[in-house]
Amino acid sequence: MTITITAFERSPDGGKGLARDTRVRWALEEVGQPYEVRLVSFRALKEPAHLTLNPFGKIPTYEEGDLVLFETGAIVLHIADRHRLDTLRRRLNRRQSQGVSVERDRRLIALRLRRGLRSGSFDDGNGEKTLKRWIGLAGQAGAPITATDLRSMIILRPGVRENVFAYLRRADLTASRAKVLAESANSGWFVDDAALVDLTNHLTETTVTTRSGRHKRIGTLIASCDPTNQFGLYCKLWMLSKYGDAPSLLTAIQSSQDIWLPSERLGRLVGSFTPLFSSKKDWQSYFELITQSRNIGARATYKFHLRLRDDDAVFKAMYASLKNPNPSRDTGITHPKFLCLLSALKNNRVPTAQTDLLRRKNSAGFLTSITGQSPSGWRPLAVHNPENPAFRRRHPPATPPAPIISFQHPDTADSVRRHPCAFPIPSSMKFARACRRLRWFRGG
């Protein structure tokens, strides 16, 4: 995106560099940012076109897409913040691609976010856009954000809610974070249904390694959804499809027929739950509910899942899209795609090698099989993480990898020494003492 600044067509100082645009040019040159200059005359300064950029009719002005700034101090501060964030992102990308530790950057991001929220530096001017970028960097680096800060951003900063939800989706949903989401949804500050829908869409794609300590909070969040309107029903059914069980989901569908039957969109949502009902009793009730309904969306989606399960031609048509991970998701898979995978993996008419490849390509979306569940042995739970112990028991590695210990070398900030450790990693003080004894820092 091109940066454009304004300057005098004929400077009063005769080109000595005393005009205010010199400071902005200097800052842009220092950070190596290309820019364009639009020269204006003294008469043009008082014309409406320029007054919309600077109501005082002066120079310089700063234009970058939809962003317009005036006043030299504000412009230079924005350039400095942007350069710092761009530099930090490039450093993160480089270190993560090289497998280098980003712990120092992680601490820096967490500190900047915490101080900025406490001091109110994100409250004025271009602060909200800067805050969004810091949240994105925190998600990329895995920097921690306290529960108090998460709650305040969700409740008091509607403009950054989506960024906060995206941050939560990238990491494991801990019990404290589940509590923050439940309290925020019940705080009364969600004045529209779009906020709850946005929260639901991100929550169904959030990594959860265990239900311990989270089930009660998620249940509170589901109970806060109003099933008497379409948006509330959508949120309740969509979260139950991941965090609930089949009987609870079936009960919710049966009790809300008056809401979803007239809506084709909600009908498609109900029809997409076809692979979740594996027991004979639940399947029969769900089958009768769909076949007796006159909802076109529900019946069409239901038939699609049956064809994906039983027809090899439909499986082949969907194979490429199901095999390739979603690059916009950290788990590589969305919840609708996960439901389609459940139906595809039950297809016995296709080679086993293809279904095994689908499991490997989308391993982050699966947990180990549950006895008595779906015929394929897979079901969507609150867990979408291959690092789960149950998942590792089902897919053990050929040889267990030795733990890797990373050190920050004192001679250079970028070099990292690695050493496979054959013994259990001790606590902090014992670990430092062992490192000094073995003299790994100096390569001795």
N, C-alpha and C positions, 0 to 999 in steps of 0.2 A: 504494500500500500504506500503510495507516494506521499511524502511530506512536502507541504508547500508553506512557505513563510512570505510575508510581505515586507517590503523595504521601500525607502524613498527613491523616486525616480531621479531626483536631484537632491542629494543630501546637503543640508545647510552647513555642515562642517567641511565641505569640500573634499570628502573622501578620507578624512583623518581617522575614521573609525569611532567617532564619539556618539553616533546614533545608536539607539537601543537595539536595533536588529543585530548589531555586532555581537552582543552577548549570546544571542540564540545561535548565530552562525558558529561562533566559537565552540559552544557546547556540542553542536552536531558534528563539527569537525573532530572534536576530541574523542567522541564515541565511534567515529567512522560511519556515521549514518548518512546516506545520500539524501539530498533534498533539492527542491526547486525553489526559485525566488520569483515572486511576482511583484514587479515594480509599479508603484502607484504615485500619482502626482498629488500636490497639495489640494487641488480641487476635488480629486477623487476621494480624498479622506472624508469629506463631508457628504458624500453621496450615499443613498440608502443601501446600495450593494455592499459598501464597506462598513457602514454603521451596523449592519446585521452581524458582522464578525467582531467588531469592536465598537461598543456604544459610545466610547469617548472619542472616536474618530482619530485614533493614533495608530502608530506601528510600534512593534511588529504584531502580527497575528500568526497563529499556528493552525494549520488544517491537515488533518489525517483521517480520511474517510468521513465519517459522521462527526468526528471529534473536532471541535473548534475551541481554541484557547487564545486569550490575550493576557496582557501583563507579563513582563519579562520574567519576573520571579517564578510565576506559576508555570511558564513554559519550560524554563530551565530545570525546575524541580521534576516536571513530568518526563523530560528527556533523561534525567539521571535515574529516576525510578524504572523507566522502561529499559534503559541500558543494563541496569543491575539485574532485572528479571530475565532479560534475554541472555545475558552472560551466564546466569545461574542455570537456566534451562539447557543451554548448550553444554555446560560442564556436566550436568546430570546425564544428558544423553551420551556424552562421550564416556563417562566413567561407567555407566551401566552397560554400555555396549562392550566395554573392555573387561567387565567383571570386577571392577575396582570398587572398594567400599565407598559408600556415600554417607557414612555416619556423620561426618562433619557438616555436610550440606543439610542433612536431616535436622541436626540440632539448630543450625542457623535459621532454617525455615520455620521451625516450631517457635523459636524465640521471636522472630520478626512478627509472626502472626499474633502471638500472645501480647507483645508490647503494643502492636498497632491497634488491637481491639481494646486494650486497656486505656490507651492514651487518646483514642478517638481519631487517629490519623486517617482512618478510612471513612470518616463521616462527611467530609467536605470535598467539593470539587470532583476530581476524577477518582476519588477514593474507592468507590464501589467496583470500578473496573480493575483497579490495582488489587483489591481484595480477591476478586475472582481469580486472578492470575496466581496469587499466593496460595489459594486453596488448591488450584490445579497442580502447582509444584509440590504441595504437601501430599497430594494423592500419588504423584509420580515417585516421590522419594520415600513414601511411607512415614512421613513426619507425623507425630501424634498431635491431635487437637483435643483439648480437655472437653469433658462433657458439658461444663458450664458454657464454654465458648460455642460449642455446637448448638446448644439449646438457644442461646441468645441470637445466633445468626439465623436459625430456622424461624424463630418467632418474630424477631424484630427487623430482619433484613430480607423481605420477600424477593428482592432482586437477585440474591445469591443462593436462594434455596436449592435451585437445581444443581448448582455447583457443589453445595454441601452434600446433597443426596448422591451425586456422582462420586464424591470423596468417600462416602460411607460404603458405596457399592464396591469400591476397589479393595477394601480390606475386610477382614473377618468381622462379622456382626457380633460384638461382645455383648455381655449382659448390660453393661453401662450404656452402650450406644442404643440398645433396644429400649432401655428405659427412657432415654432422651427422646426417641421417636414417639413412644407412647405418650409421654407427657406433652410433647409439642402438639400432637394430633388432638389431644383433649384439652388444650389450653384455651380454646376459643379464639385464637388468633388466625386460624385458617378461615378467612372470611368467604372463600369461594371453594367450589368442588375441585378446581384444577389443581390446587396444592395437594389435596389428598390423593388425587389420581397420579400426580407426579411422584409422590412418595411411594405409592403402591407399585408403580412400574419399576422404580429403582430397587425397592425392597425385594421383589421377586427375582432379581438378578444379583442379589448380594450374597457373598460367600458366608456360609454359616457352618462351622465345623462340628458343632454339637448343639443339642437343644437345651442342655442344662443351663438354668438361669435365664433363658430367653423365652421359653414357651409361655410363661405367664405374661410377659410384656407384649409378646406378639398377640396373645389372646385378647389383651386389653385393647390393642390397636384394631384388631378385627371387630371387636364388639363396638368400637366407636363409629364404625361405618353404618350409615343409615340405609337399610335395605328397601326403604319405601320410595326411593328415587333411583334413577338409572345409574347415576355416578356412584352413589353409595353402594349399590348392589354390585356394580362392576368391581369396586375395590374389595368388597368382602369375598366375592367368589374367586377373584384372582389371587388373593393372599391365601385363601383356604386351599387352593390347588397346589400350593407349595408347602405351607406350614401346617395344614390340617390333614385329617385322614379322610378316607373315602366316605364313611357314613356321615360325617359332619358336612362334607361338601354336598352329598346327595340330599340331606335334610334341608340345607340352605336353598338348593335349587327347587325342591318341591314346595317349600313354603313361600317362594317368591315368584310363582308362575304368573301371577297377575301383572308383574312388572316386566319380565323378560319375554313373555310370549308375544306381545305386540311389537317388539323391537327385533328387527333382523340382525342388528349389530350384536346385541346381547345374546341372541340365539346362536350366533356363530361362536361366541364365547362359551356358552353351555355345551355346544357340540364339540368343542376342542378338548373337553375333558374325557372323551371316550376312552383313551388308554389308561386312565387312572382307576377305572372300576374293574377289578380283577376277580373278586369273589363272586360266586354264582348268584348269591342273594342280591348284592348291590348291582351286579350287571343286569339282572332281570328287571329290577325296578327302574334302572336308568334306561334300558332298552324300551320298556313300555312308555316311559315318560317322553322320549324323543319321538318314537313312532306315532304316538297318539297326538302329538302336538302338530299344529298347522304352521309352525314357524319355518320358513324356507331356509333361513340361515342355519338353524340348528340341525335340520335334516341333511342339508348339503355338507356341512362340516363333518357330521357323523359318518356319512357315506364315504367321504374322502379318507377318513382315518381307517375305515374298514378296507377300502381298496388298497391303501398304503400297507396294510397288514397282510392282505391276502393276494394281491395282484402284483406279479413281478414286473409288469410293464410300468405301473405307477411308481414302484420302487426305483426302477432304473431312471425314470424321468426326474425323480427327486434326489437321486443319489449324489449328484455333483454339489447341489446346494446344501445338502445335509453333511457332506464330508468336509467341506471347507469351513474353517473357524470364522467367526465374526470378528474382524479386526477392531471394531469399535467397543468390544466388550473384553474386560480383563479375563473373564473365564472362557472367552471365545465362543460363547453360546448365549442366545436369548431364551427366555422362558417359552415362547411359542414354538421355537425350533426344538426345544427340549421335549415338548409334548409330541411333536412329529417324530422325533427319534424313538420315543417309546413305542409308537406304532410300527415304525420301520423295523425295529429290532425283533419284533415278533413274527416277521415274515419268514416262513420256512421254505419258500419257493426259490430263494436266492442263495448263492454260495455263502458258506460260512465265513470265508475270507473277507467278503464285503462287509458283513455285519461286525466282524471283529475290527475291521479298519475304522468303521464308524465309532465304535467304542473308544479306540485309541485316539482318534482325532478329536473327540469330544469328551475326553476323560474327565475334564474339570466339571462336567455337568452331571456326573453320576456318582452314586454311592453303591456300596456292595449290595448284593441281593438280599431280600428279606423273605424269610420263609412264609409261604401262604399269600404272597402278593402276586403281582402280575405274572402271566405265564412265562415271560422272558426272564424273570428274575430281577428286573430293574423297576424301580419306582422313584418318582421325584420326591425327595424329602427336603428338609430345610438345609441339607448339606450339599454344596456344590464345590467340593474341593478334593482333588486326588491325594492331598497330603493327610487326609483323615486316616486314622489307624485302621478302621474297618476296610477302607479302600486298599490300603497297603497290604492287608492280609489277603485280599482277593487277588491282588496283582503284585506279588512280592518281586523285588528286583533280583536279577541273577546273582549279583554279588553286592552285599551292603557297602555303600561308599564310606570311606573314612572321612570323619568330620574335618573340615578345613578351618584353620585359624588364620585370620588376616591381621597384618600389622601395618601401622603407618611408619614408614621408614623415616628416620630423623634427618637424613641428608636431602631428601626431596619429597615434596608433598604429593607427588603423583605415583611414585613407585611403591608397590605393595609386595611384601614378602609373604609367601604362603607356605604352610607346612602341614602335612597330614598328621593328625594326632591319633596315636594308637591307644591312648588311655582316656578315660572320661574327663571332660573339661571341668576343672575345679572352679571354686568360687573366685570372686574378684581378687582378693588378697593373695590366695594361694596361687592363682593363675599368674599374677604379676611376678611373684617370687619364683615360680617355675620358669618363667620366661627369662628372668635375669640370670638364673642359674645356667640355663642352656645357651644364653647369649645369642638368641635368635635375632635381636634387634640389629646387631652389628655383623651378623653373618658368621659369627665365630663358632 
